[in-house]
Amino acid sequence: MSEDFPRAEGHVPSPEAALLFTRQSHCSGVQPQRCRCGVTFAGGLFKCGPSGVISSPSISNPAMKVTSIKQTGVTQPPTLRVGTTWNSGLLLDATSQGQKVHNETSIAMKVVAAERVTTRLGTFQALKVTASTTIRMSVNGQAMNQPASQSTSWLVKDMGMVKSVLPNGTIELVSFK
């Protein structure tokens, strides 16, 4: 694998999307700086364009009534290589149990290395991506901010994320079709 990790025809890798392992995708017309694609994934839609892959966020929680939800930044830029940095995030306003909730999630990501990673599925040449996630939240105007959390993921060309180490555990891809 070269150190570049571009989108491939028919495939949209994404660190966020790879947290669940079922997806339906279709991409066509991938060209430098633009493509047409849509990925249905756990109720969300991922679209790619000149700036990269952008998610259309959705939340399914019966106890929460979402009044506004917006993706910020890009989920993944058009090309990944060691040194690539990007930002992604979410702005959410909702009510839950009669209380107003405001959430601003910011994720700063960077490709820090090209290296081999071993999972239960096998050993792969991957790009190692670190992420720092900051959540600023308020409930009825009362700040309930959380400290930034760090995670590391490994992305494999034409597969997406195969492993992610999070503050509360590790996620690995166990099958791929």
C-alpha atoms as one frame of an Amber mdcrd trajectory, in Angstrom:
protein
   0.000   0.000   0.000   1.342   3.417  -0.849   1.301   6.014   1.869  -1.648
   7.687   0.100  -5.091   6.353   1.015  -7.557   7.742  -1.541 -11.214   6.889
  -1.839 -11.707   3.876  -4.061 -14.540   3.294  -6.504 -17.353   1.547  -4.646
 -15.884   2.104  -1.178 -15.956   4.909   1.370 -13.730   4.219   4.383 -14.492
   6.257   7.458 -13.202   6.159  11.039 -16.623   7.023  12.426 -18.599   4.753
  10.111 -16.381   1.803  10.863 -17.530   1.602  14.502 -20.324  -0.645  13.307
 -19.572  -3.355  10.836 -22.573  -3.481   8.537 -22.995  -1.027   5.747 -24.434
  -0.731   2.284 -22.496   1.475  -0.058 -22.438   2.605  -3.628 -19.966   4.979
  -5.213 -19.579   5.905  -8.839 -17.675   8.470 -10.805 -14.779   8.832  -8.364
 -12.309  11.301  -9.818  -9.658  13.497  -8.256 -11.354  16.112  -6.060 -14.915
  14.886  -6.675 -17.094  11.804  -6.546 -20.692  10.723  -6.308 -21.457   8.295
  -3.552 -23.797   7.520  -0.742 -23.359   5.100   2.110 -26.273   4.003   4.235
 -24.822   3.166   7.590 -26.672   2.678  10.857 -29.334   5.167   9.796 -26.879
   7.817   8.585 -25.811   8.873   5.115 -22.270   9.607   4.054 -21.678  11.706
   0.948 -18.419  12.532  -0.724 -17.513  15.704  -2.505 -14.529  17.962  -3.173
 -13.678  18.326   0.527 -14.007  14.602   1.317 -16.566  12.376   3.003 -19.223
  14.205   5.014 -21.800  12.467   7.186 -25.420  13.421   7.615 -25.811  12.692
  11.319 -28.870  11.122  12.858 -29.710  10.045  16.379 -32.257   7.433  17.308
 -33.116   7.757  20.989 -36.764   7.567  22.100 -36.000   9.602  25.241 -34.560
  12.507  23.226 -36.330  14.904  20.873 -33.733  16.389  18.521 -34.518  19.961
  17.468 -31.293  20.599  15.538 -28.353  18.445  14.460 -25.479  19.438  12.187
 -22.196  17.889  11.076 -19.177  20.201  11.073 -15.948  19.671   9.169 -15.430
  16.468   7.207 -15.661  12.850   8.308 -12.638  12.004   6.148 -10.668  14.092
   3.648 -10.369  12.954   0.002  -6.841  11.572   0.424  -5.080  10.280   3.502
  -1.309  10.091   3.956   1.042  10.393   6.892   0.761  13.975   8.157  -2.840
  14.586   6.977  -4.921  16.411   9.611  -8.628  17.227   9.648 -11.479  18.191
  11.960 -14.966  16.842  12.323 -17.751  17.478  14.772 -21.395  17.646  15.657
 -23.701  20.380  16.928 -26.837  19.105  18.644 -29.801  20.740  20.343 -32.483
  18.540  21.886 -34.817  18.018  24.792 -34.571  14.987  27.029 -36.916  14.317
  29.929 -38.112  17.920  29.657 -34.598  19.394  29.840 -32.860  21.383  27.090
 -29.633  19.740  25.946 -26.909  21.425  23.867 -23.885  19.417  22.687 -20.821
  20.505  20.706 -18.516  17.617  19.855 -15.182  18.380  18.150 -12.781  15.741
  16.831  -9.243  16.613  15.676  -7.642  13.769  13.698  -4.187  13.121  12.279
  -2.572  10.317  10.276   0.577   9.677  12.335   2.105   6.587  10.689   1.885
   3.885   8.054   2.373   0.575   9.864   1.313  -3.041  10.149  -1.542  -3.829
  12.527  -2.710  -7.251  13.657  -6.351  -8.018  14.419  -8.374 -11.216  14.815
  -9.066 -10.937  11.081  -5.365 -10.849  10.121  -2.378  -8.543   9.718  -2.704
  -5.483   7.487  -0.641  -2.560   6.238  -2.591   0.402   7.615  -2.586   4.105
   8.312  -2.582   4.893  12.023  -4.936   7.768  12.884  -5.056   9.499  16.260
  -8.108  11.459  17.361  -8.734  13.900  20.190 -12.433  14.298  20.995 -13.749
  17.223  23.029 -17.365  17.372  24.184 -18.910  20.587  25.475 -22.405  19.996
  26.761 -24.999  21.872  28.743 -28.302  20.780  30.246 -30.738  23.643  30.940
 -27.789  26.031  30.577 -25.657  24.210  33.172 -22.239  23.230  31.727 -21.449
  19.520  31.893 -18.197  19.490  29.924 -16.077  16.383  29.737 -12.275  16.149
  29.481 -10.886  15.453  25.996 -10.519  11.767  25.167  -7.881  10.192  22.924
  -8.311   7.285  20.520  -6.263   5.536  17.850  -7.609   3.793  14.757  -6.016
   1.853  11.910  -7.433   2.277   8.399  -6.768  -0.208   5.603  -7.089   0.708
   1.932 -10.332  -0.634   0.413 -11.533  -1.863   3.839 -11.766   1.116   6.185
 -11.173   0.831   9.914  -9.925  -2.561  11.096  -9.080  -1.622  14.694  -9.775
   1.240  17.079  -8.470   1.696  20.614 -10.828   3.893  22.637 -10.676   5.062
  26.274 -13.182   2.372  27.280 -12.046  -0.537  25.101 -10.950  -1.819  21.718
 -13.012  -2.428  18.592 -11.796  -4.795  15.867 -13.234  -5.756  12.527 -13.980
  -9.482  12.732 -15.308 -10.127   9.219 -15.278  -8.372   5.873 -17.355  -9.068
   2.732
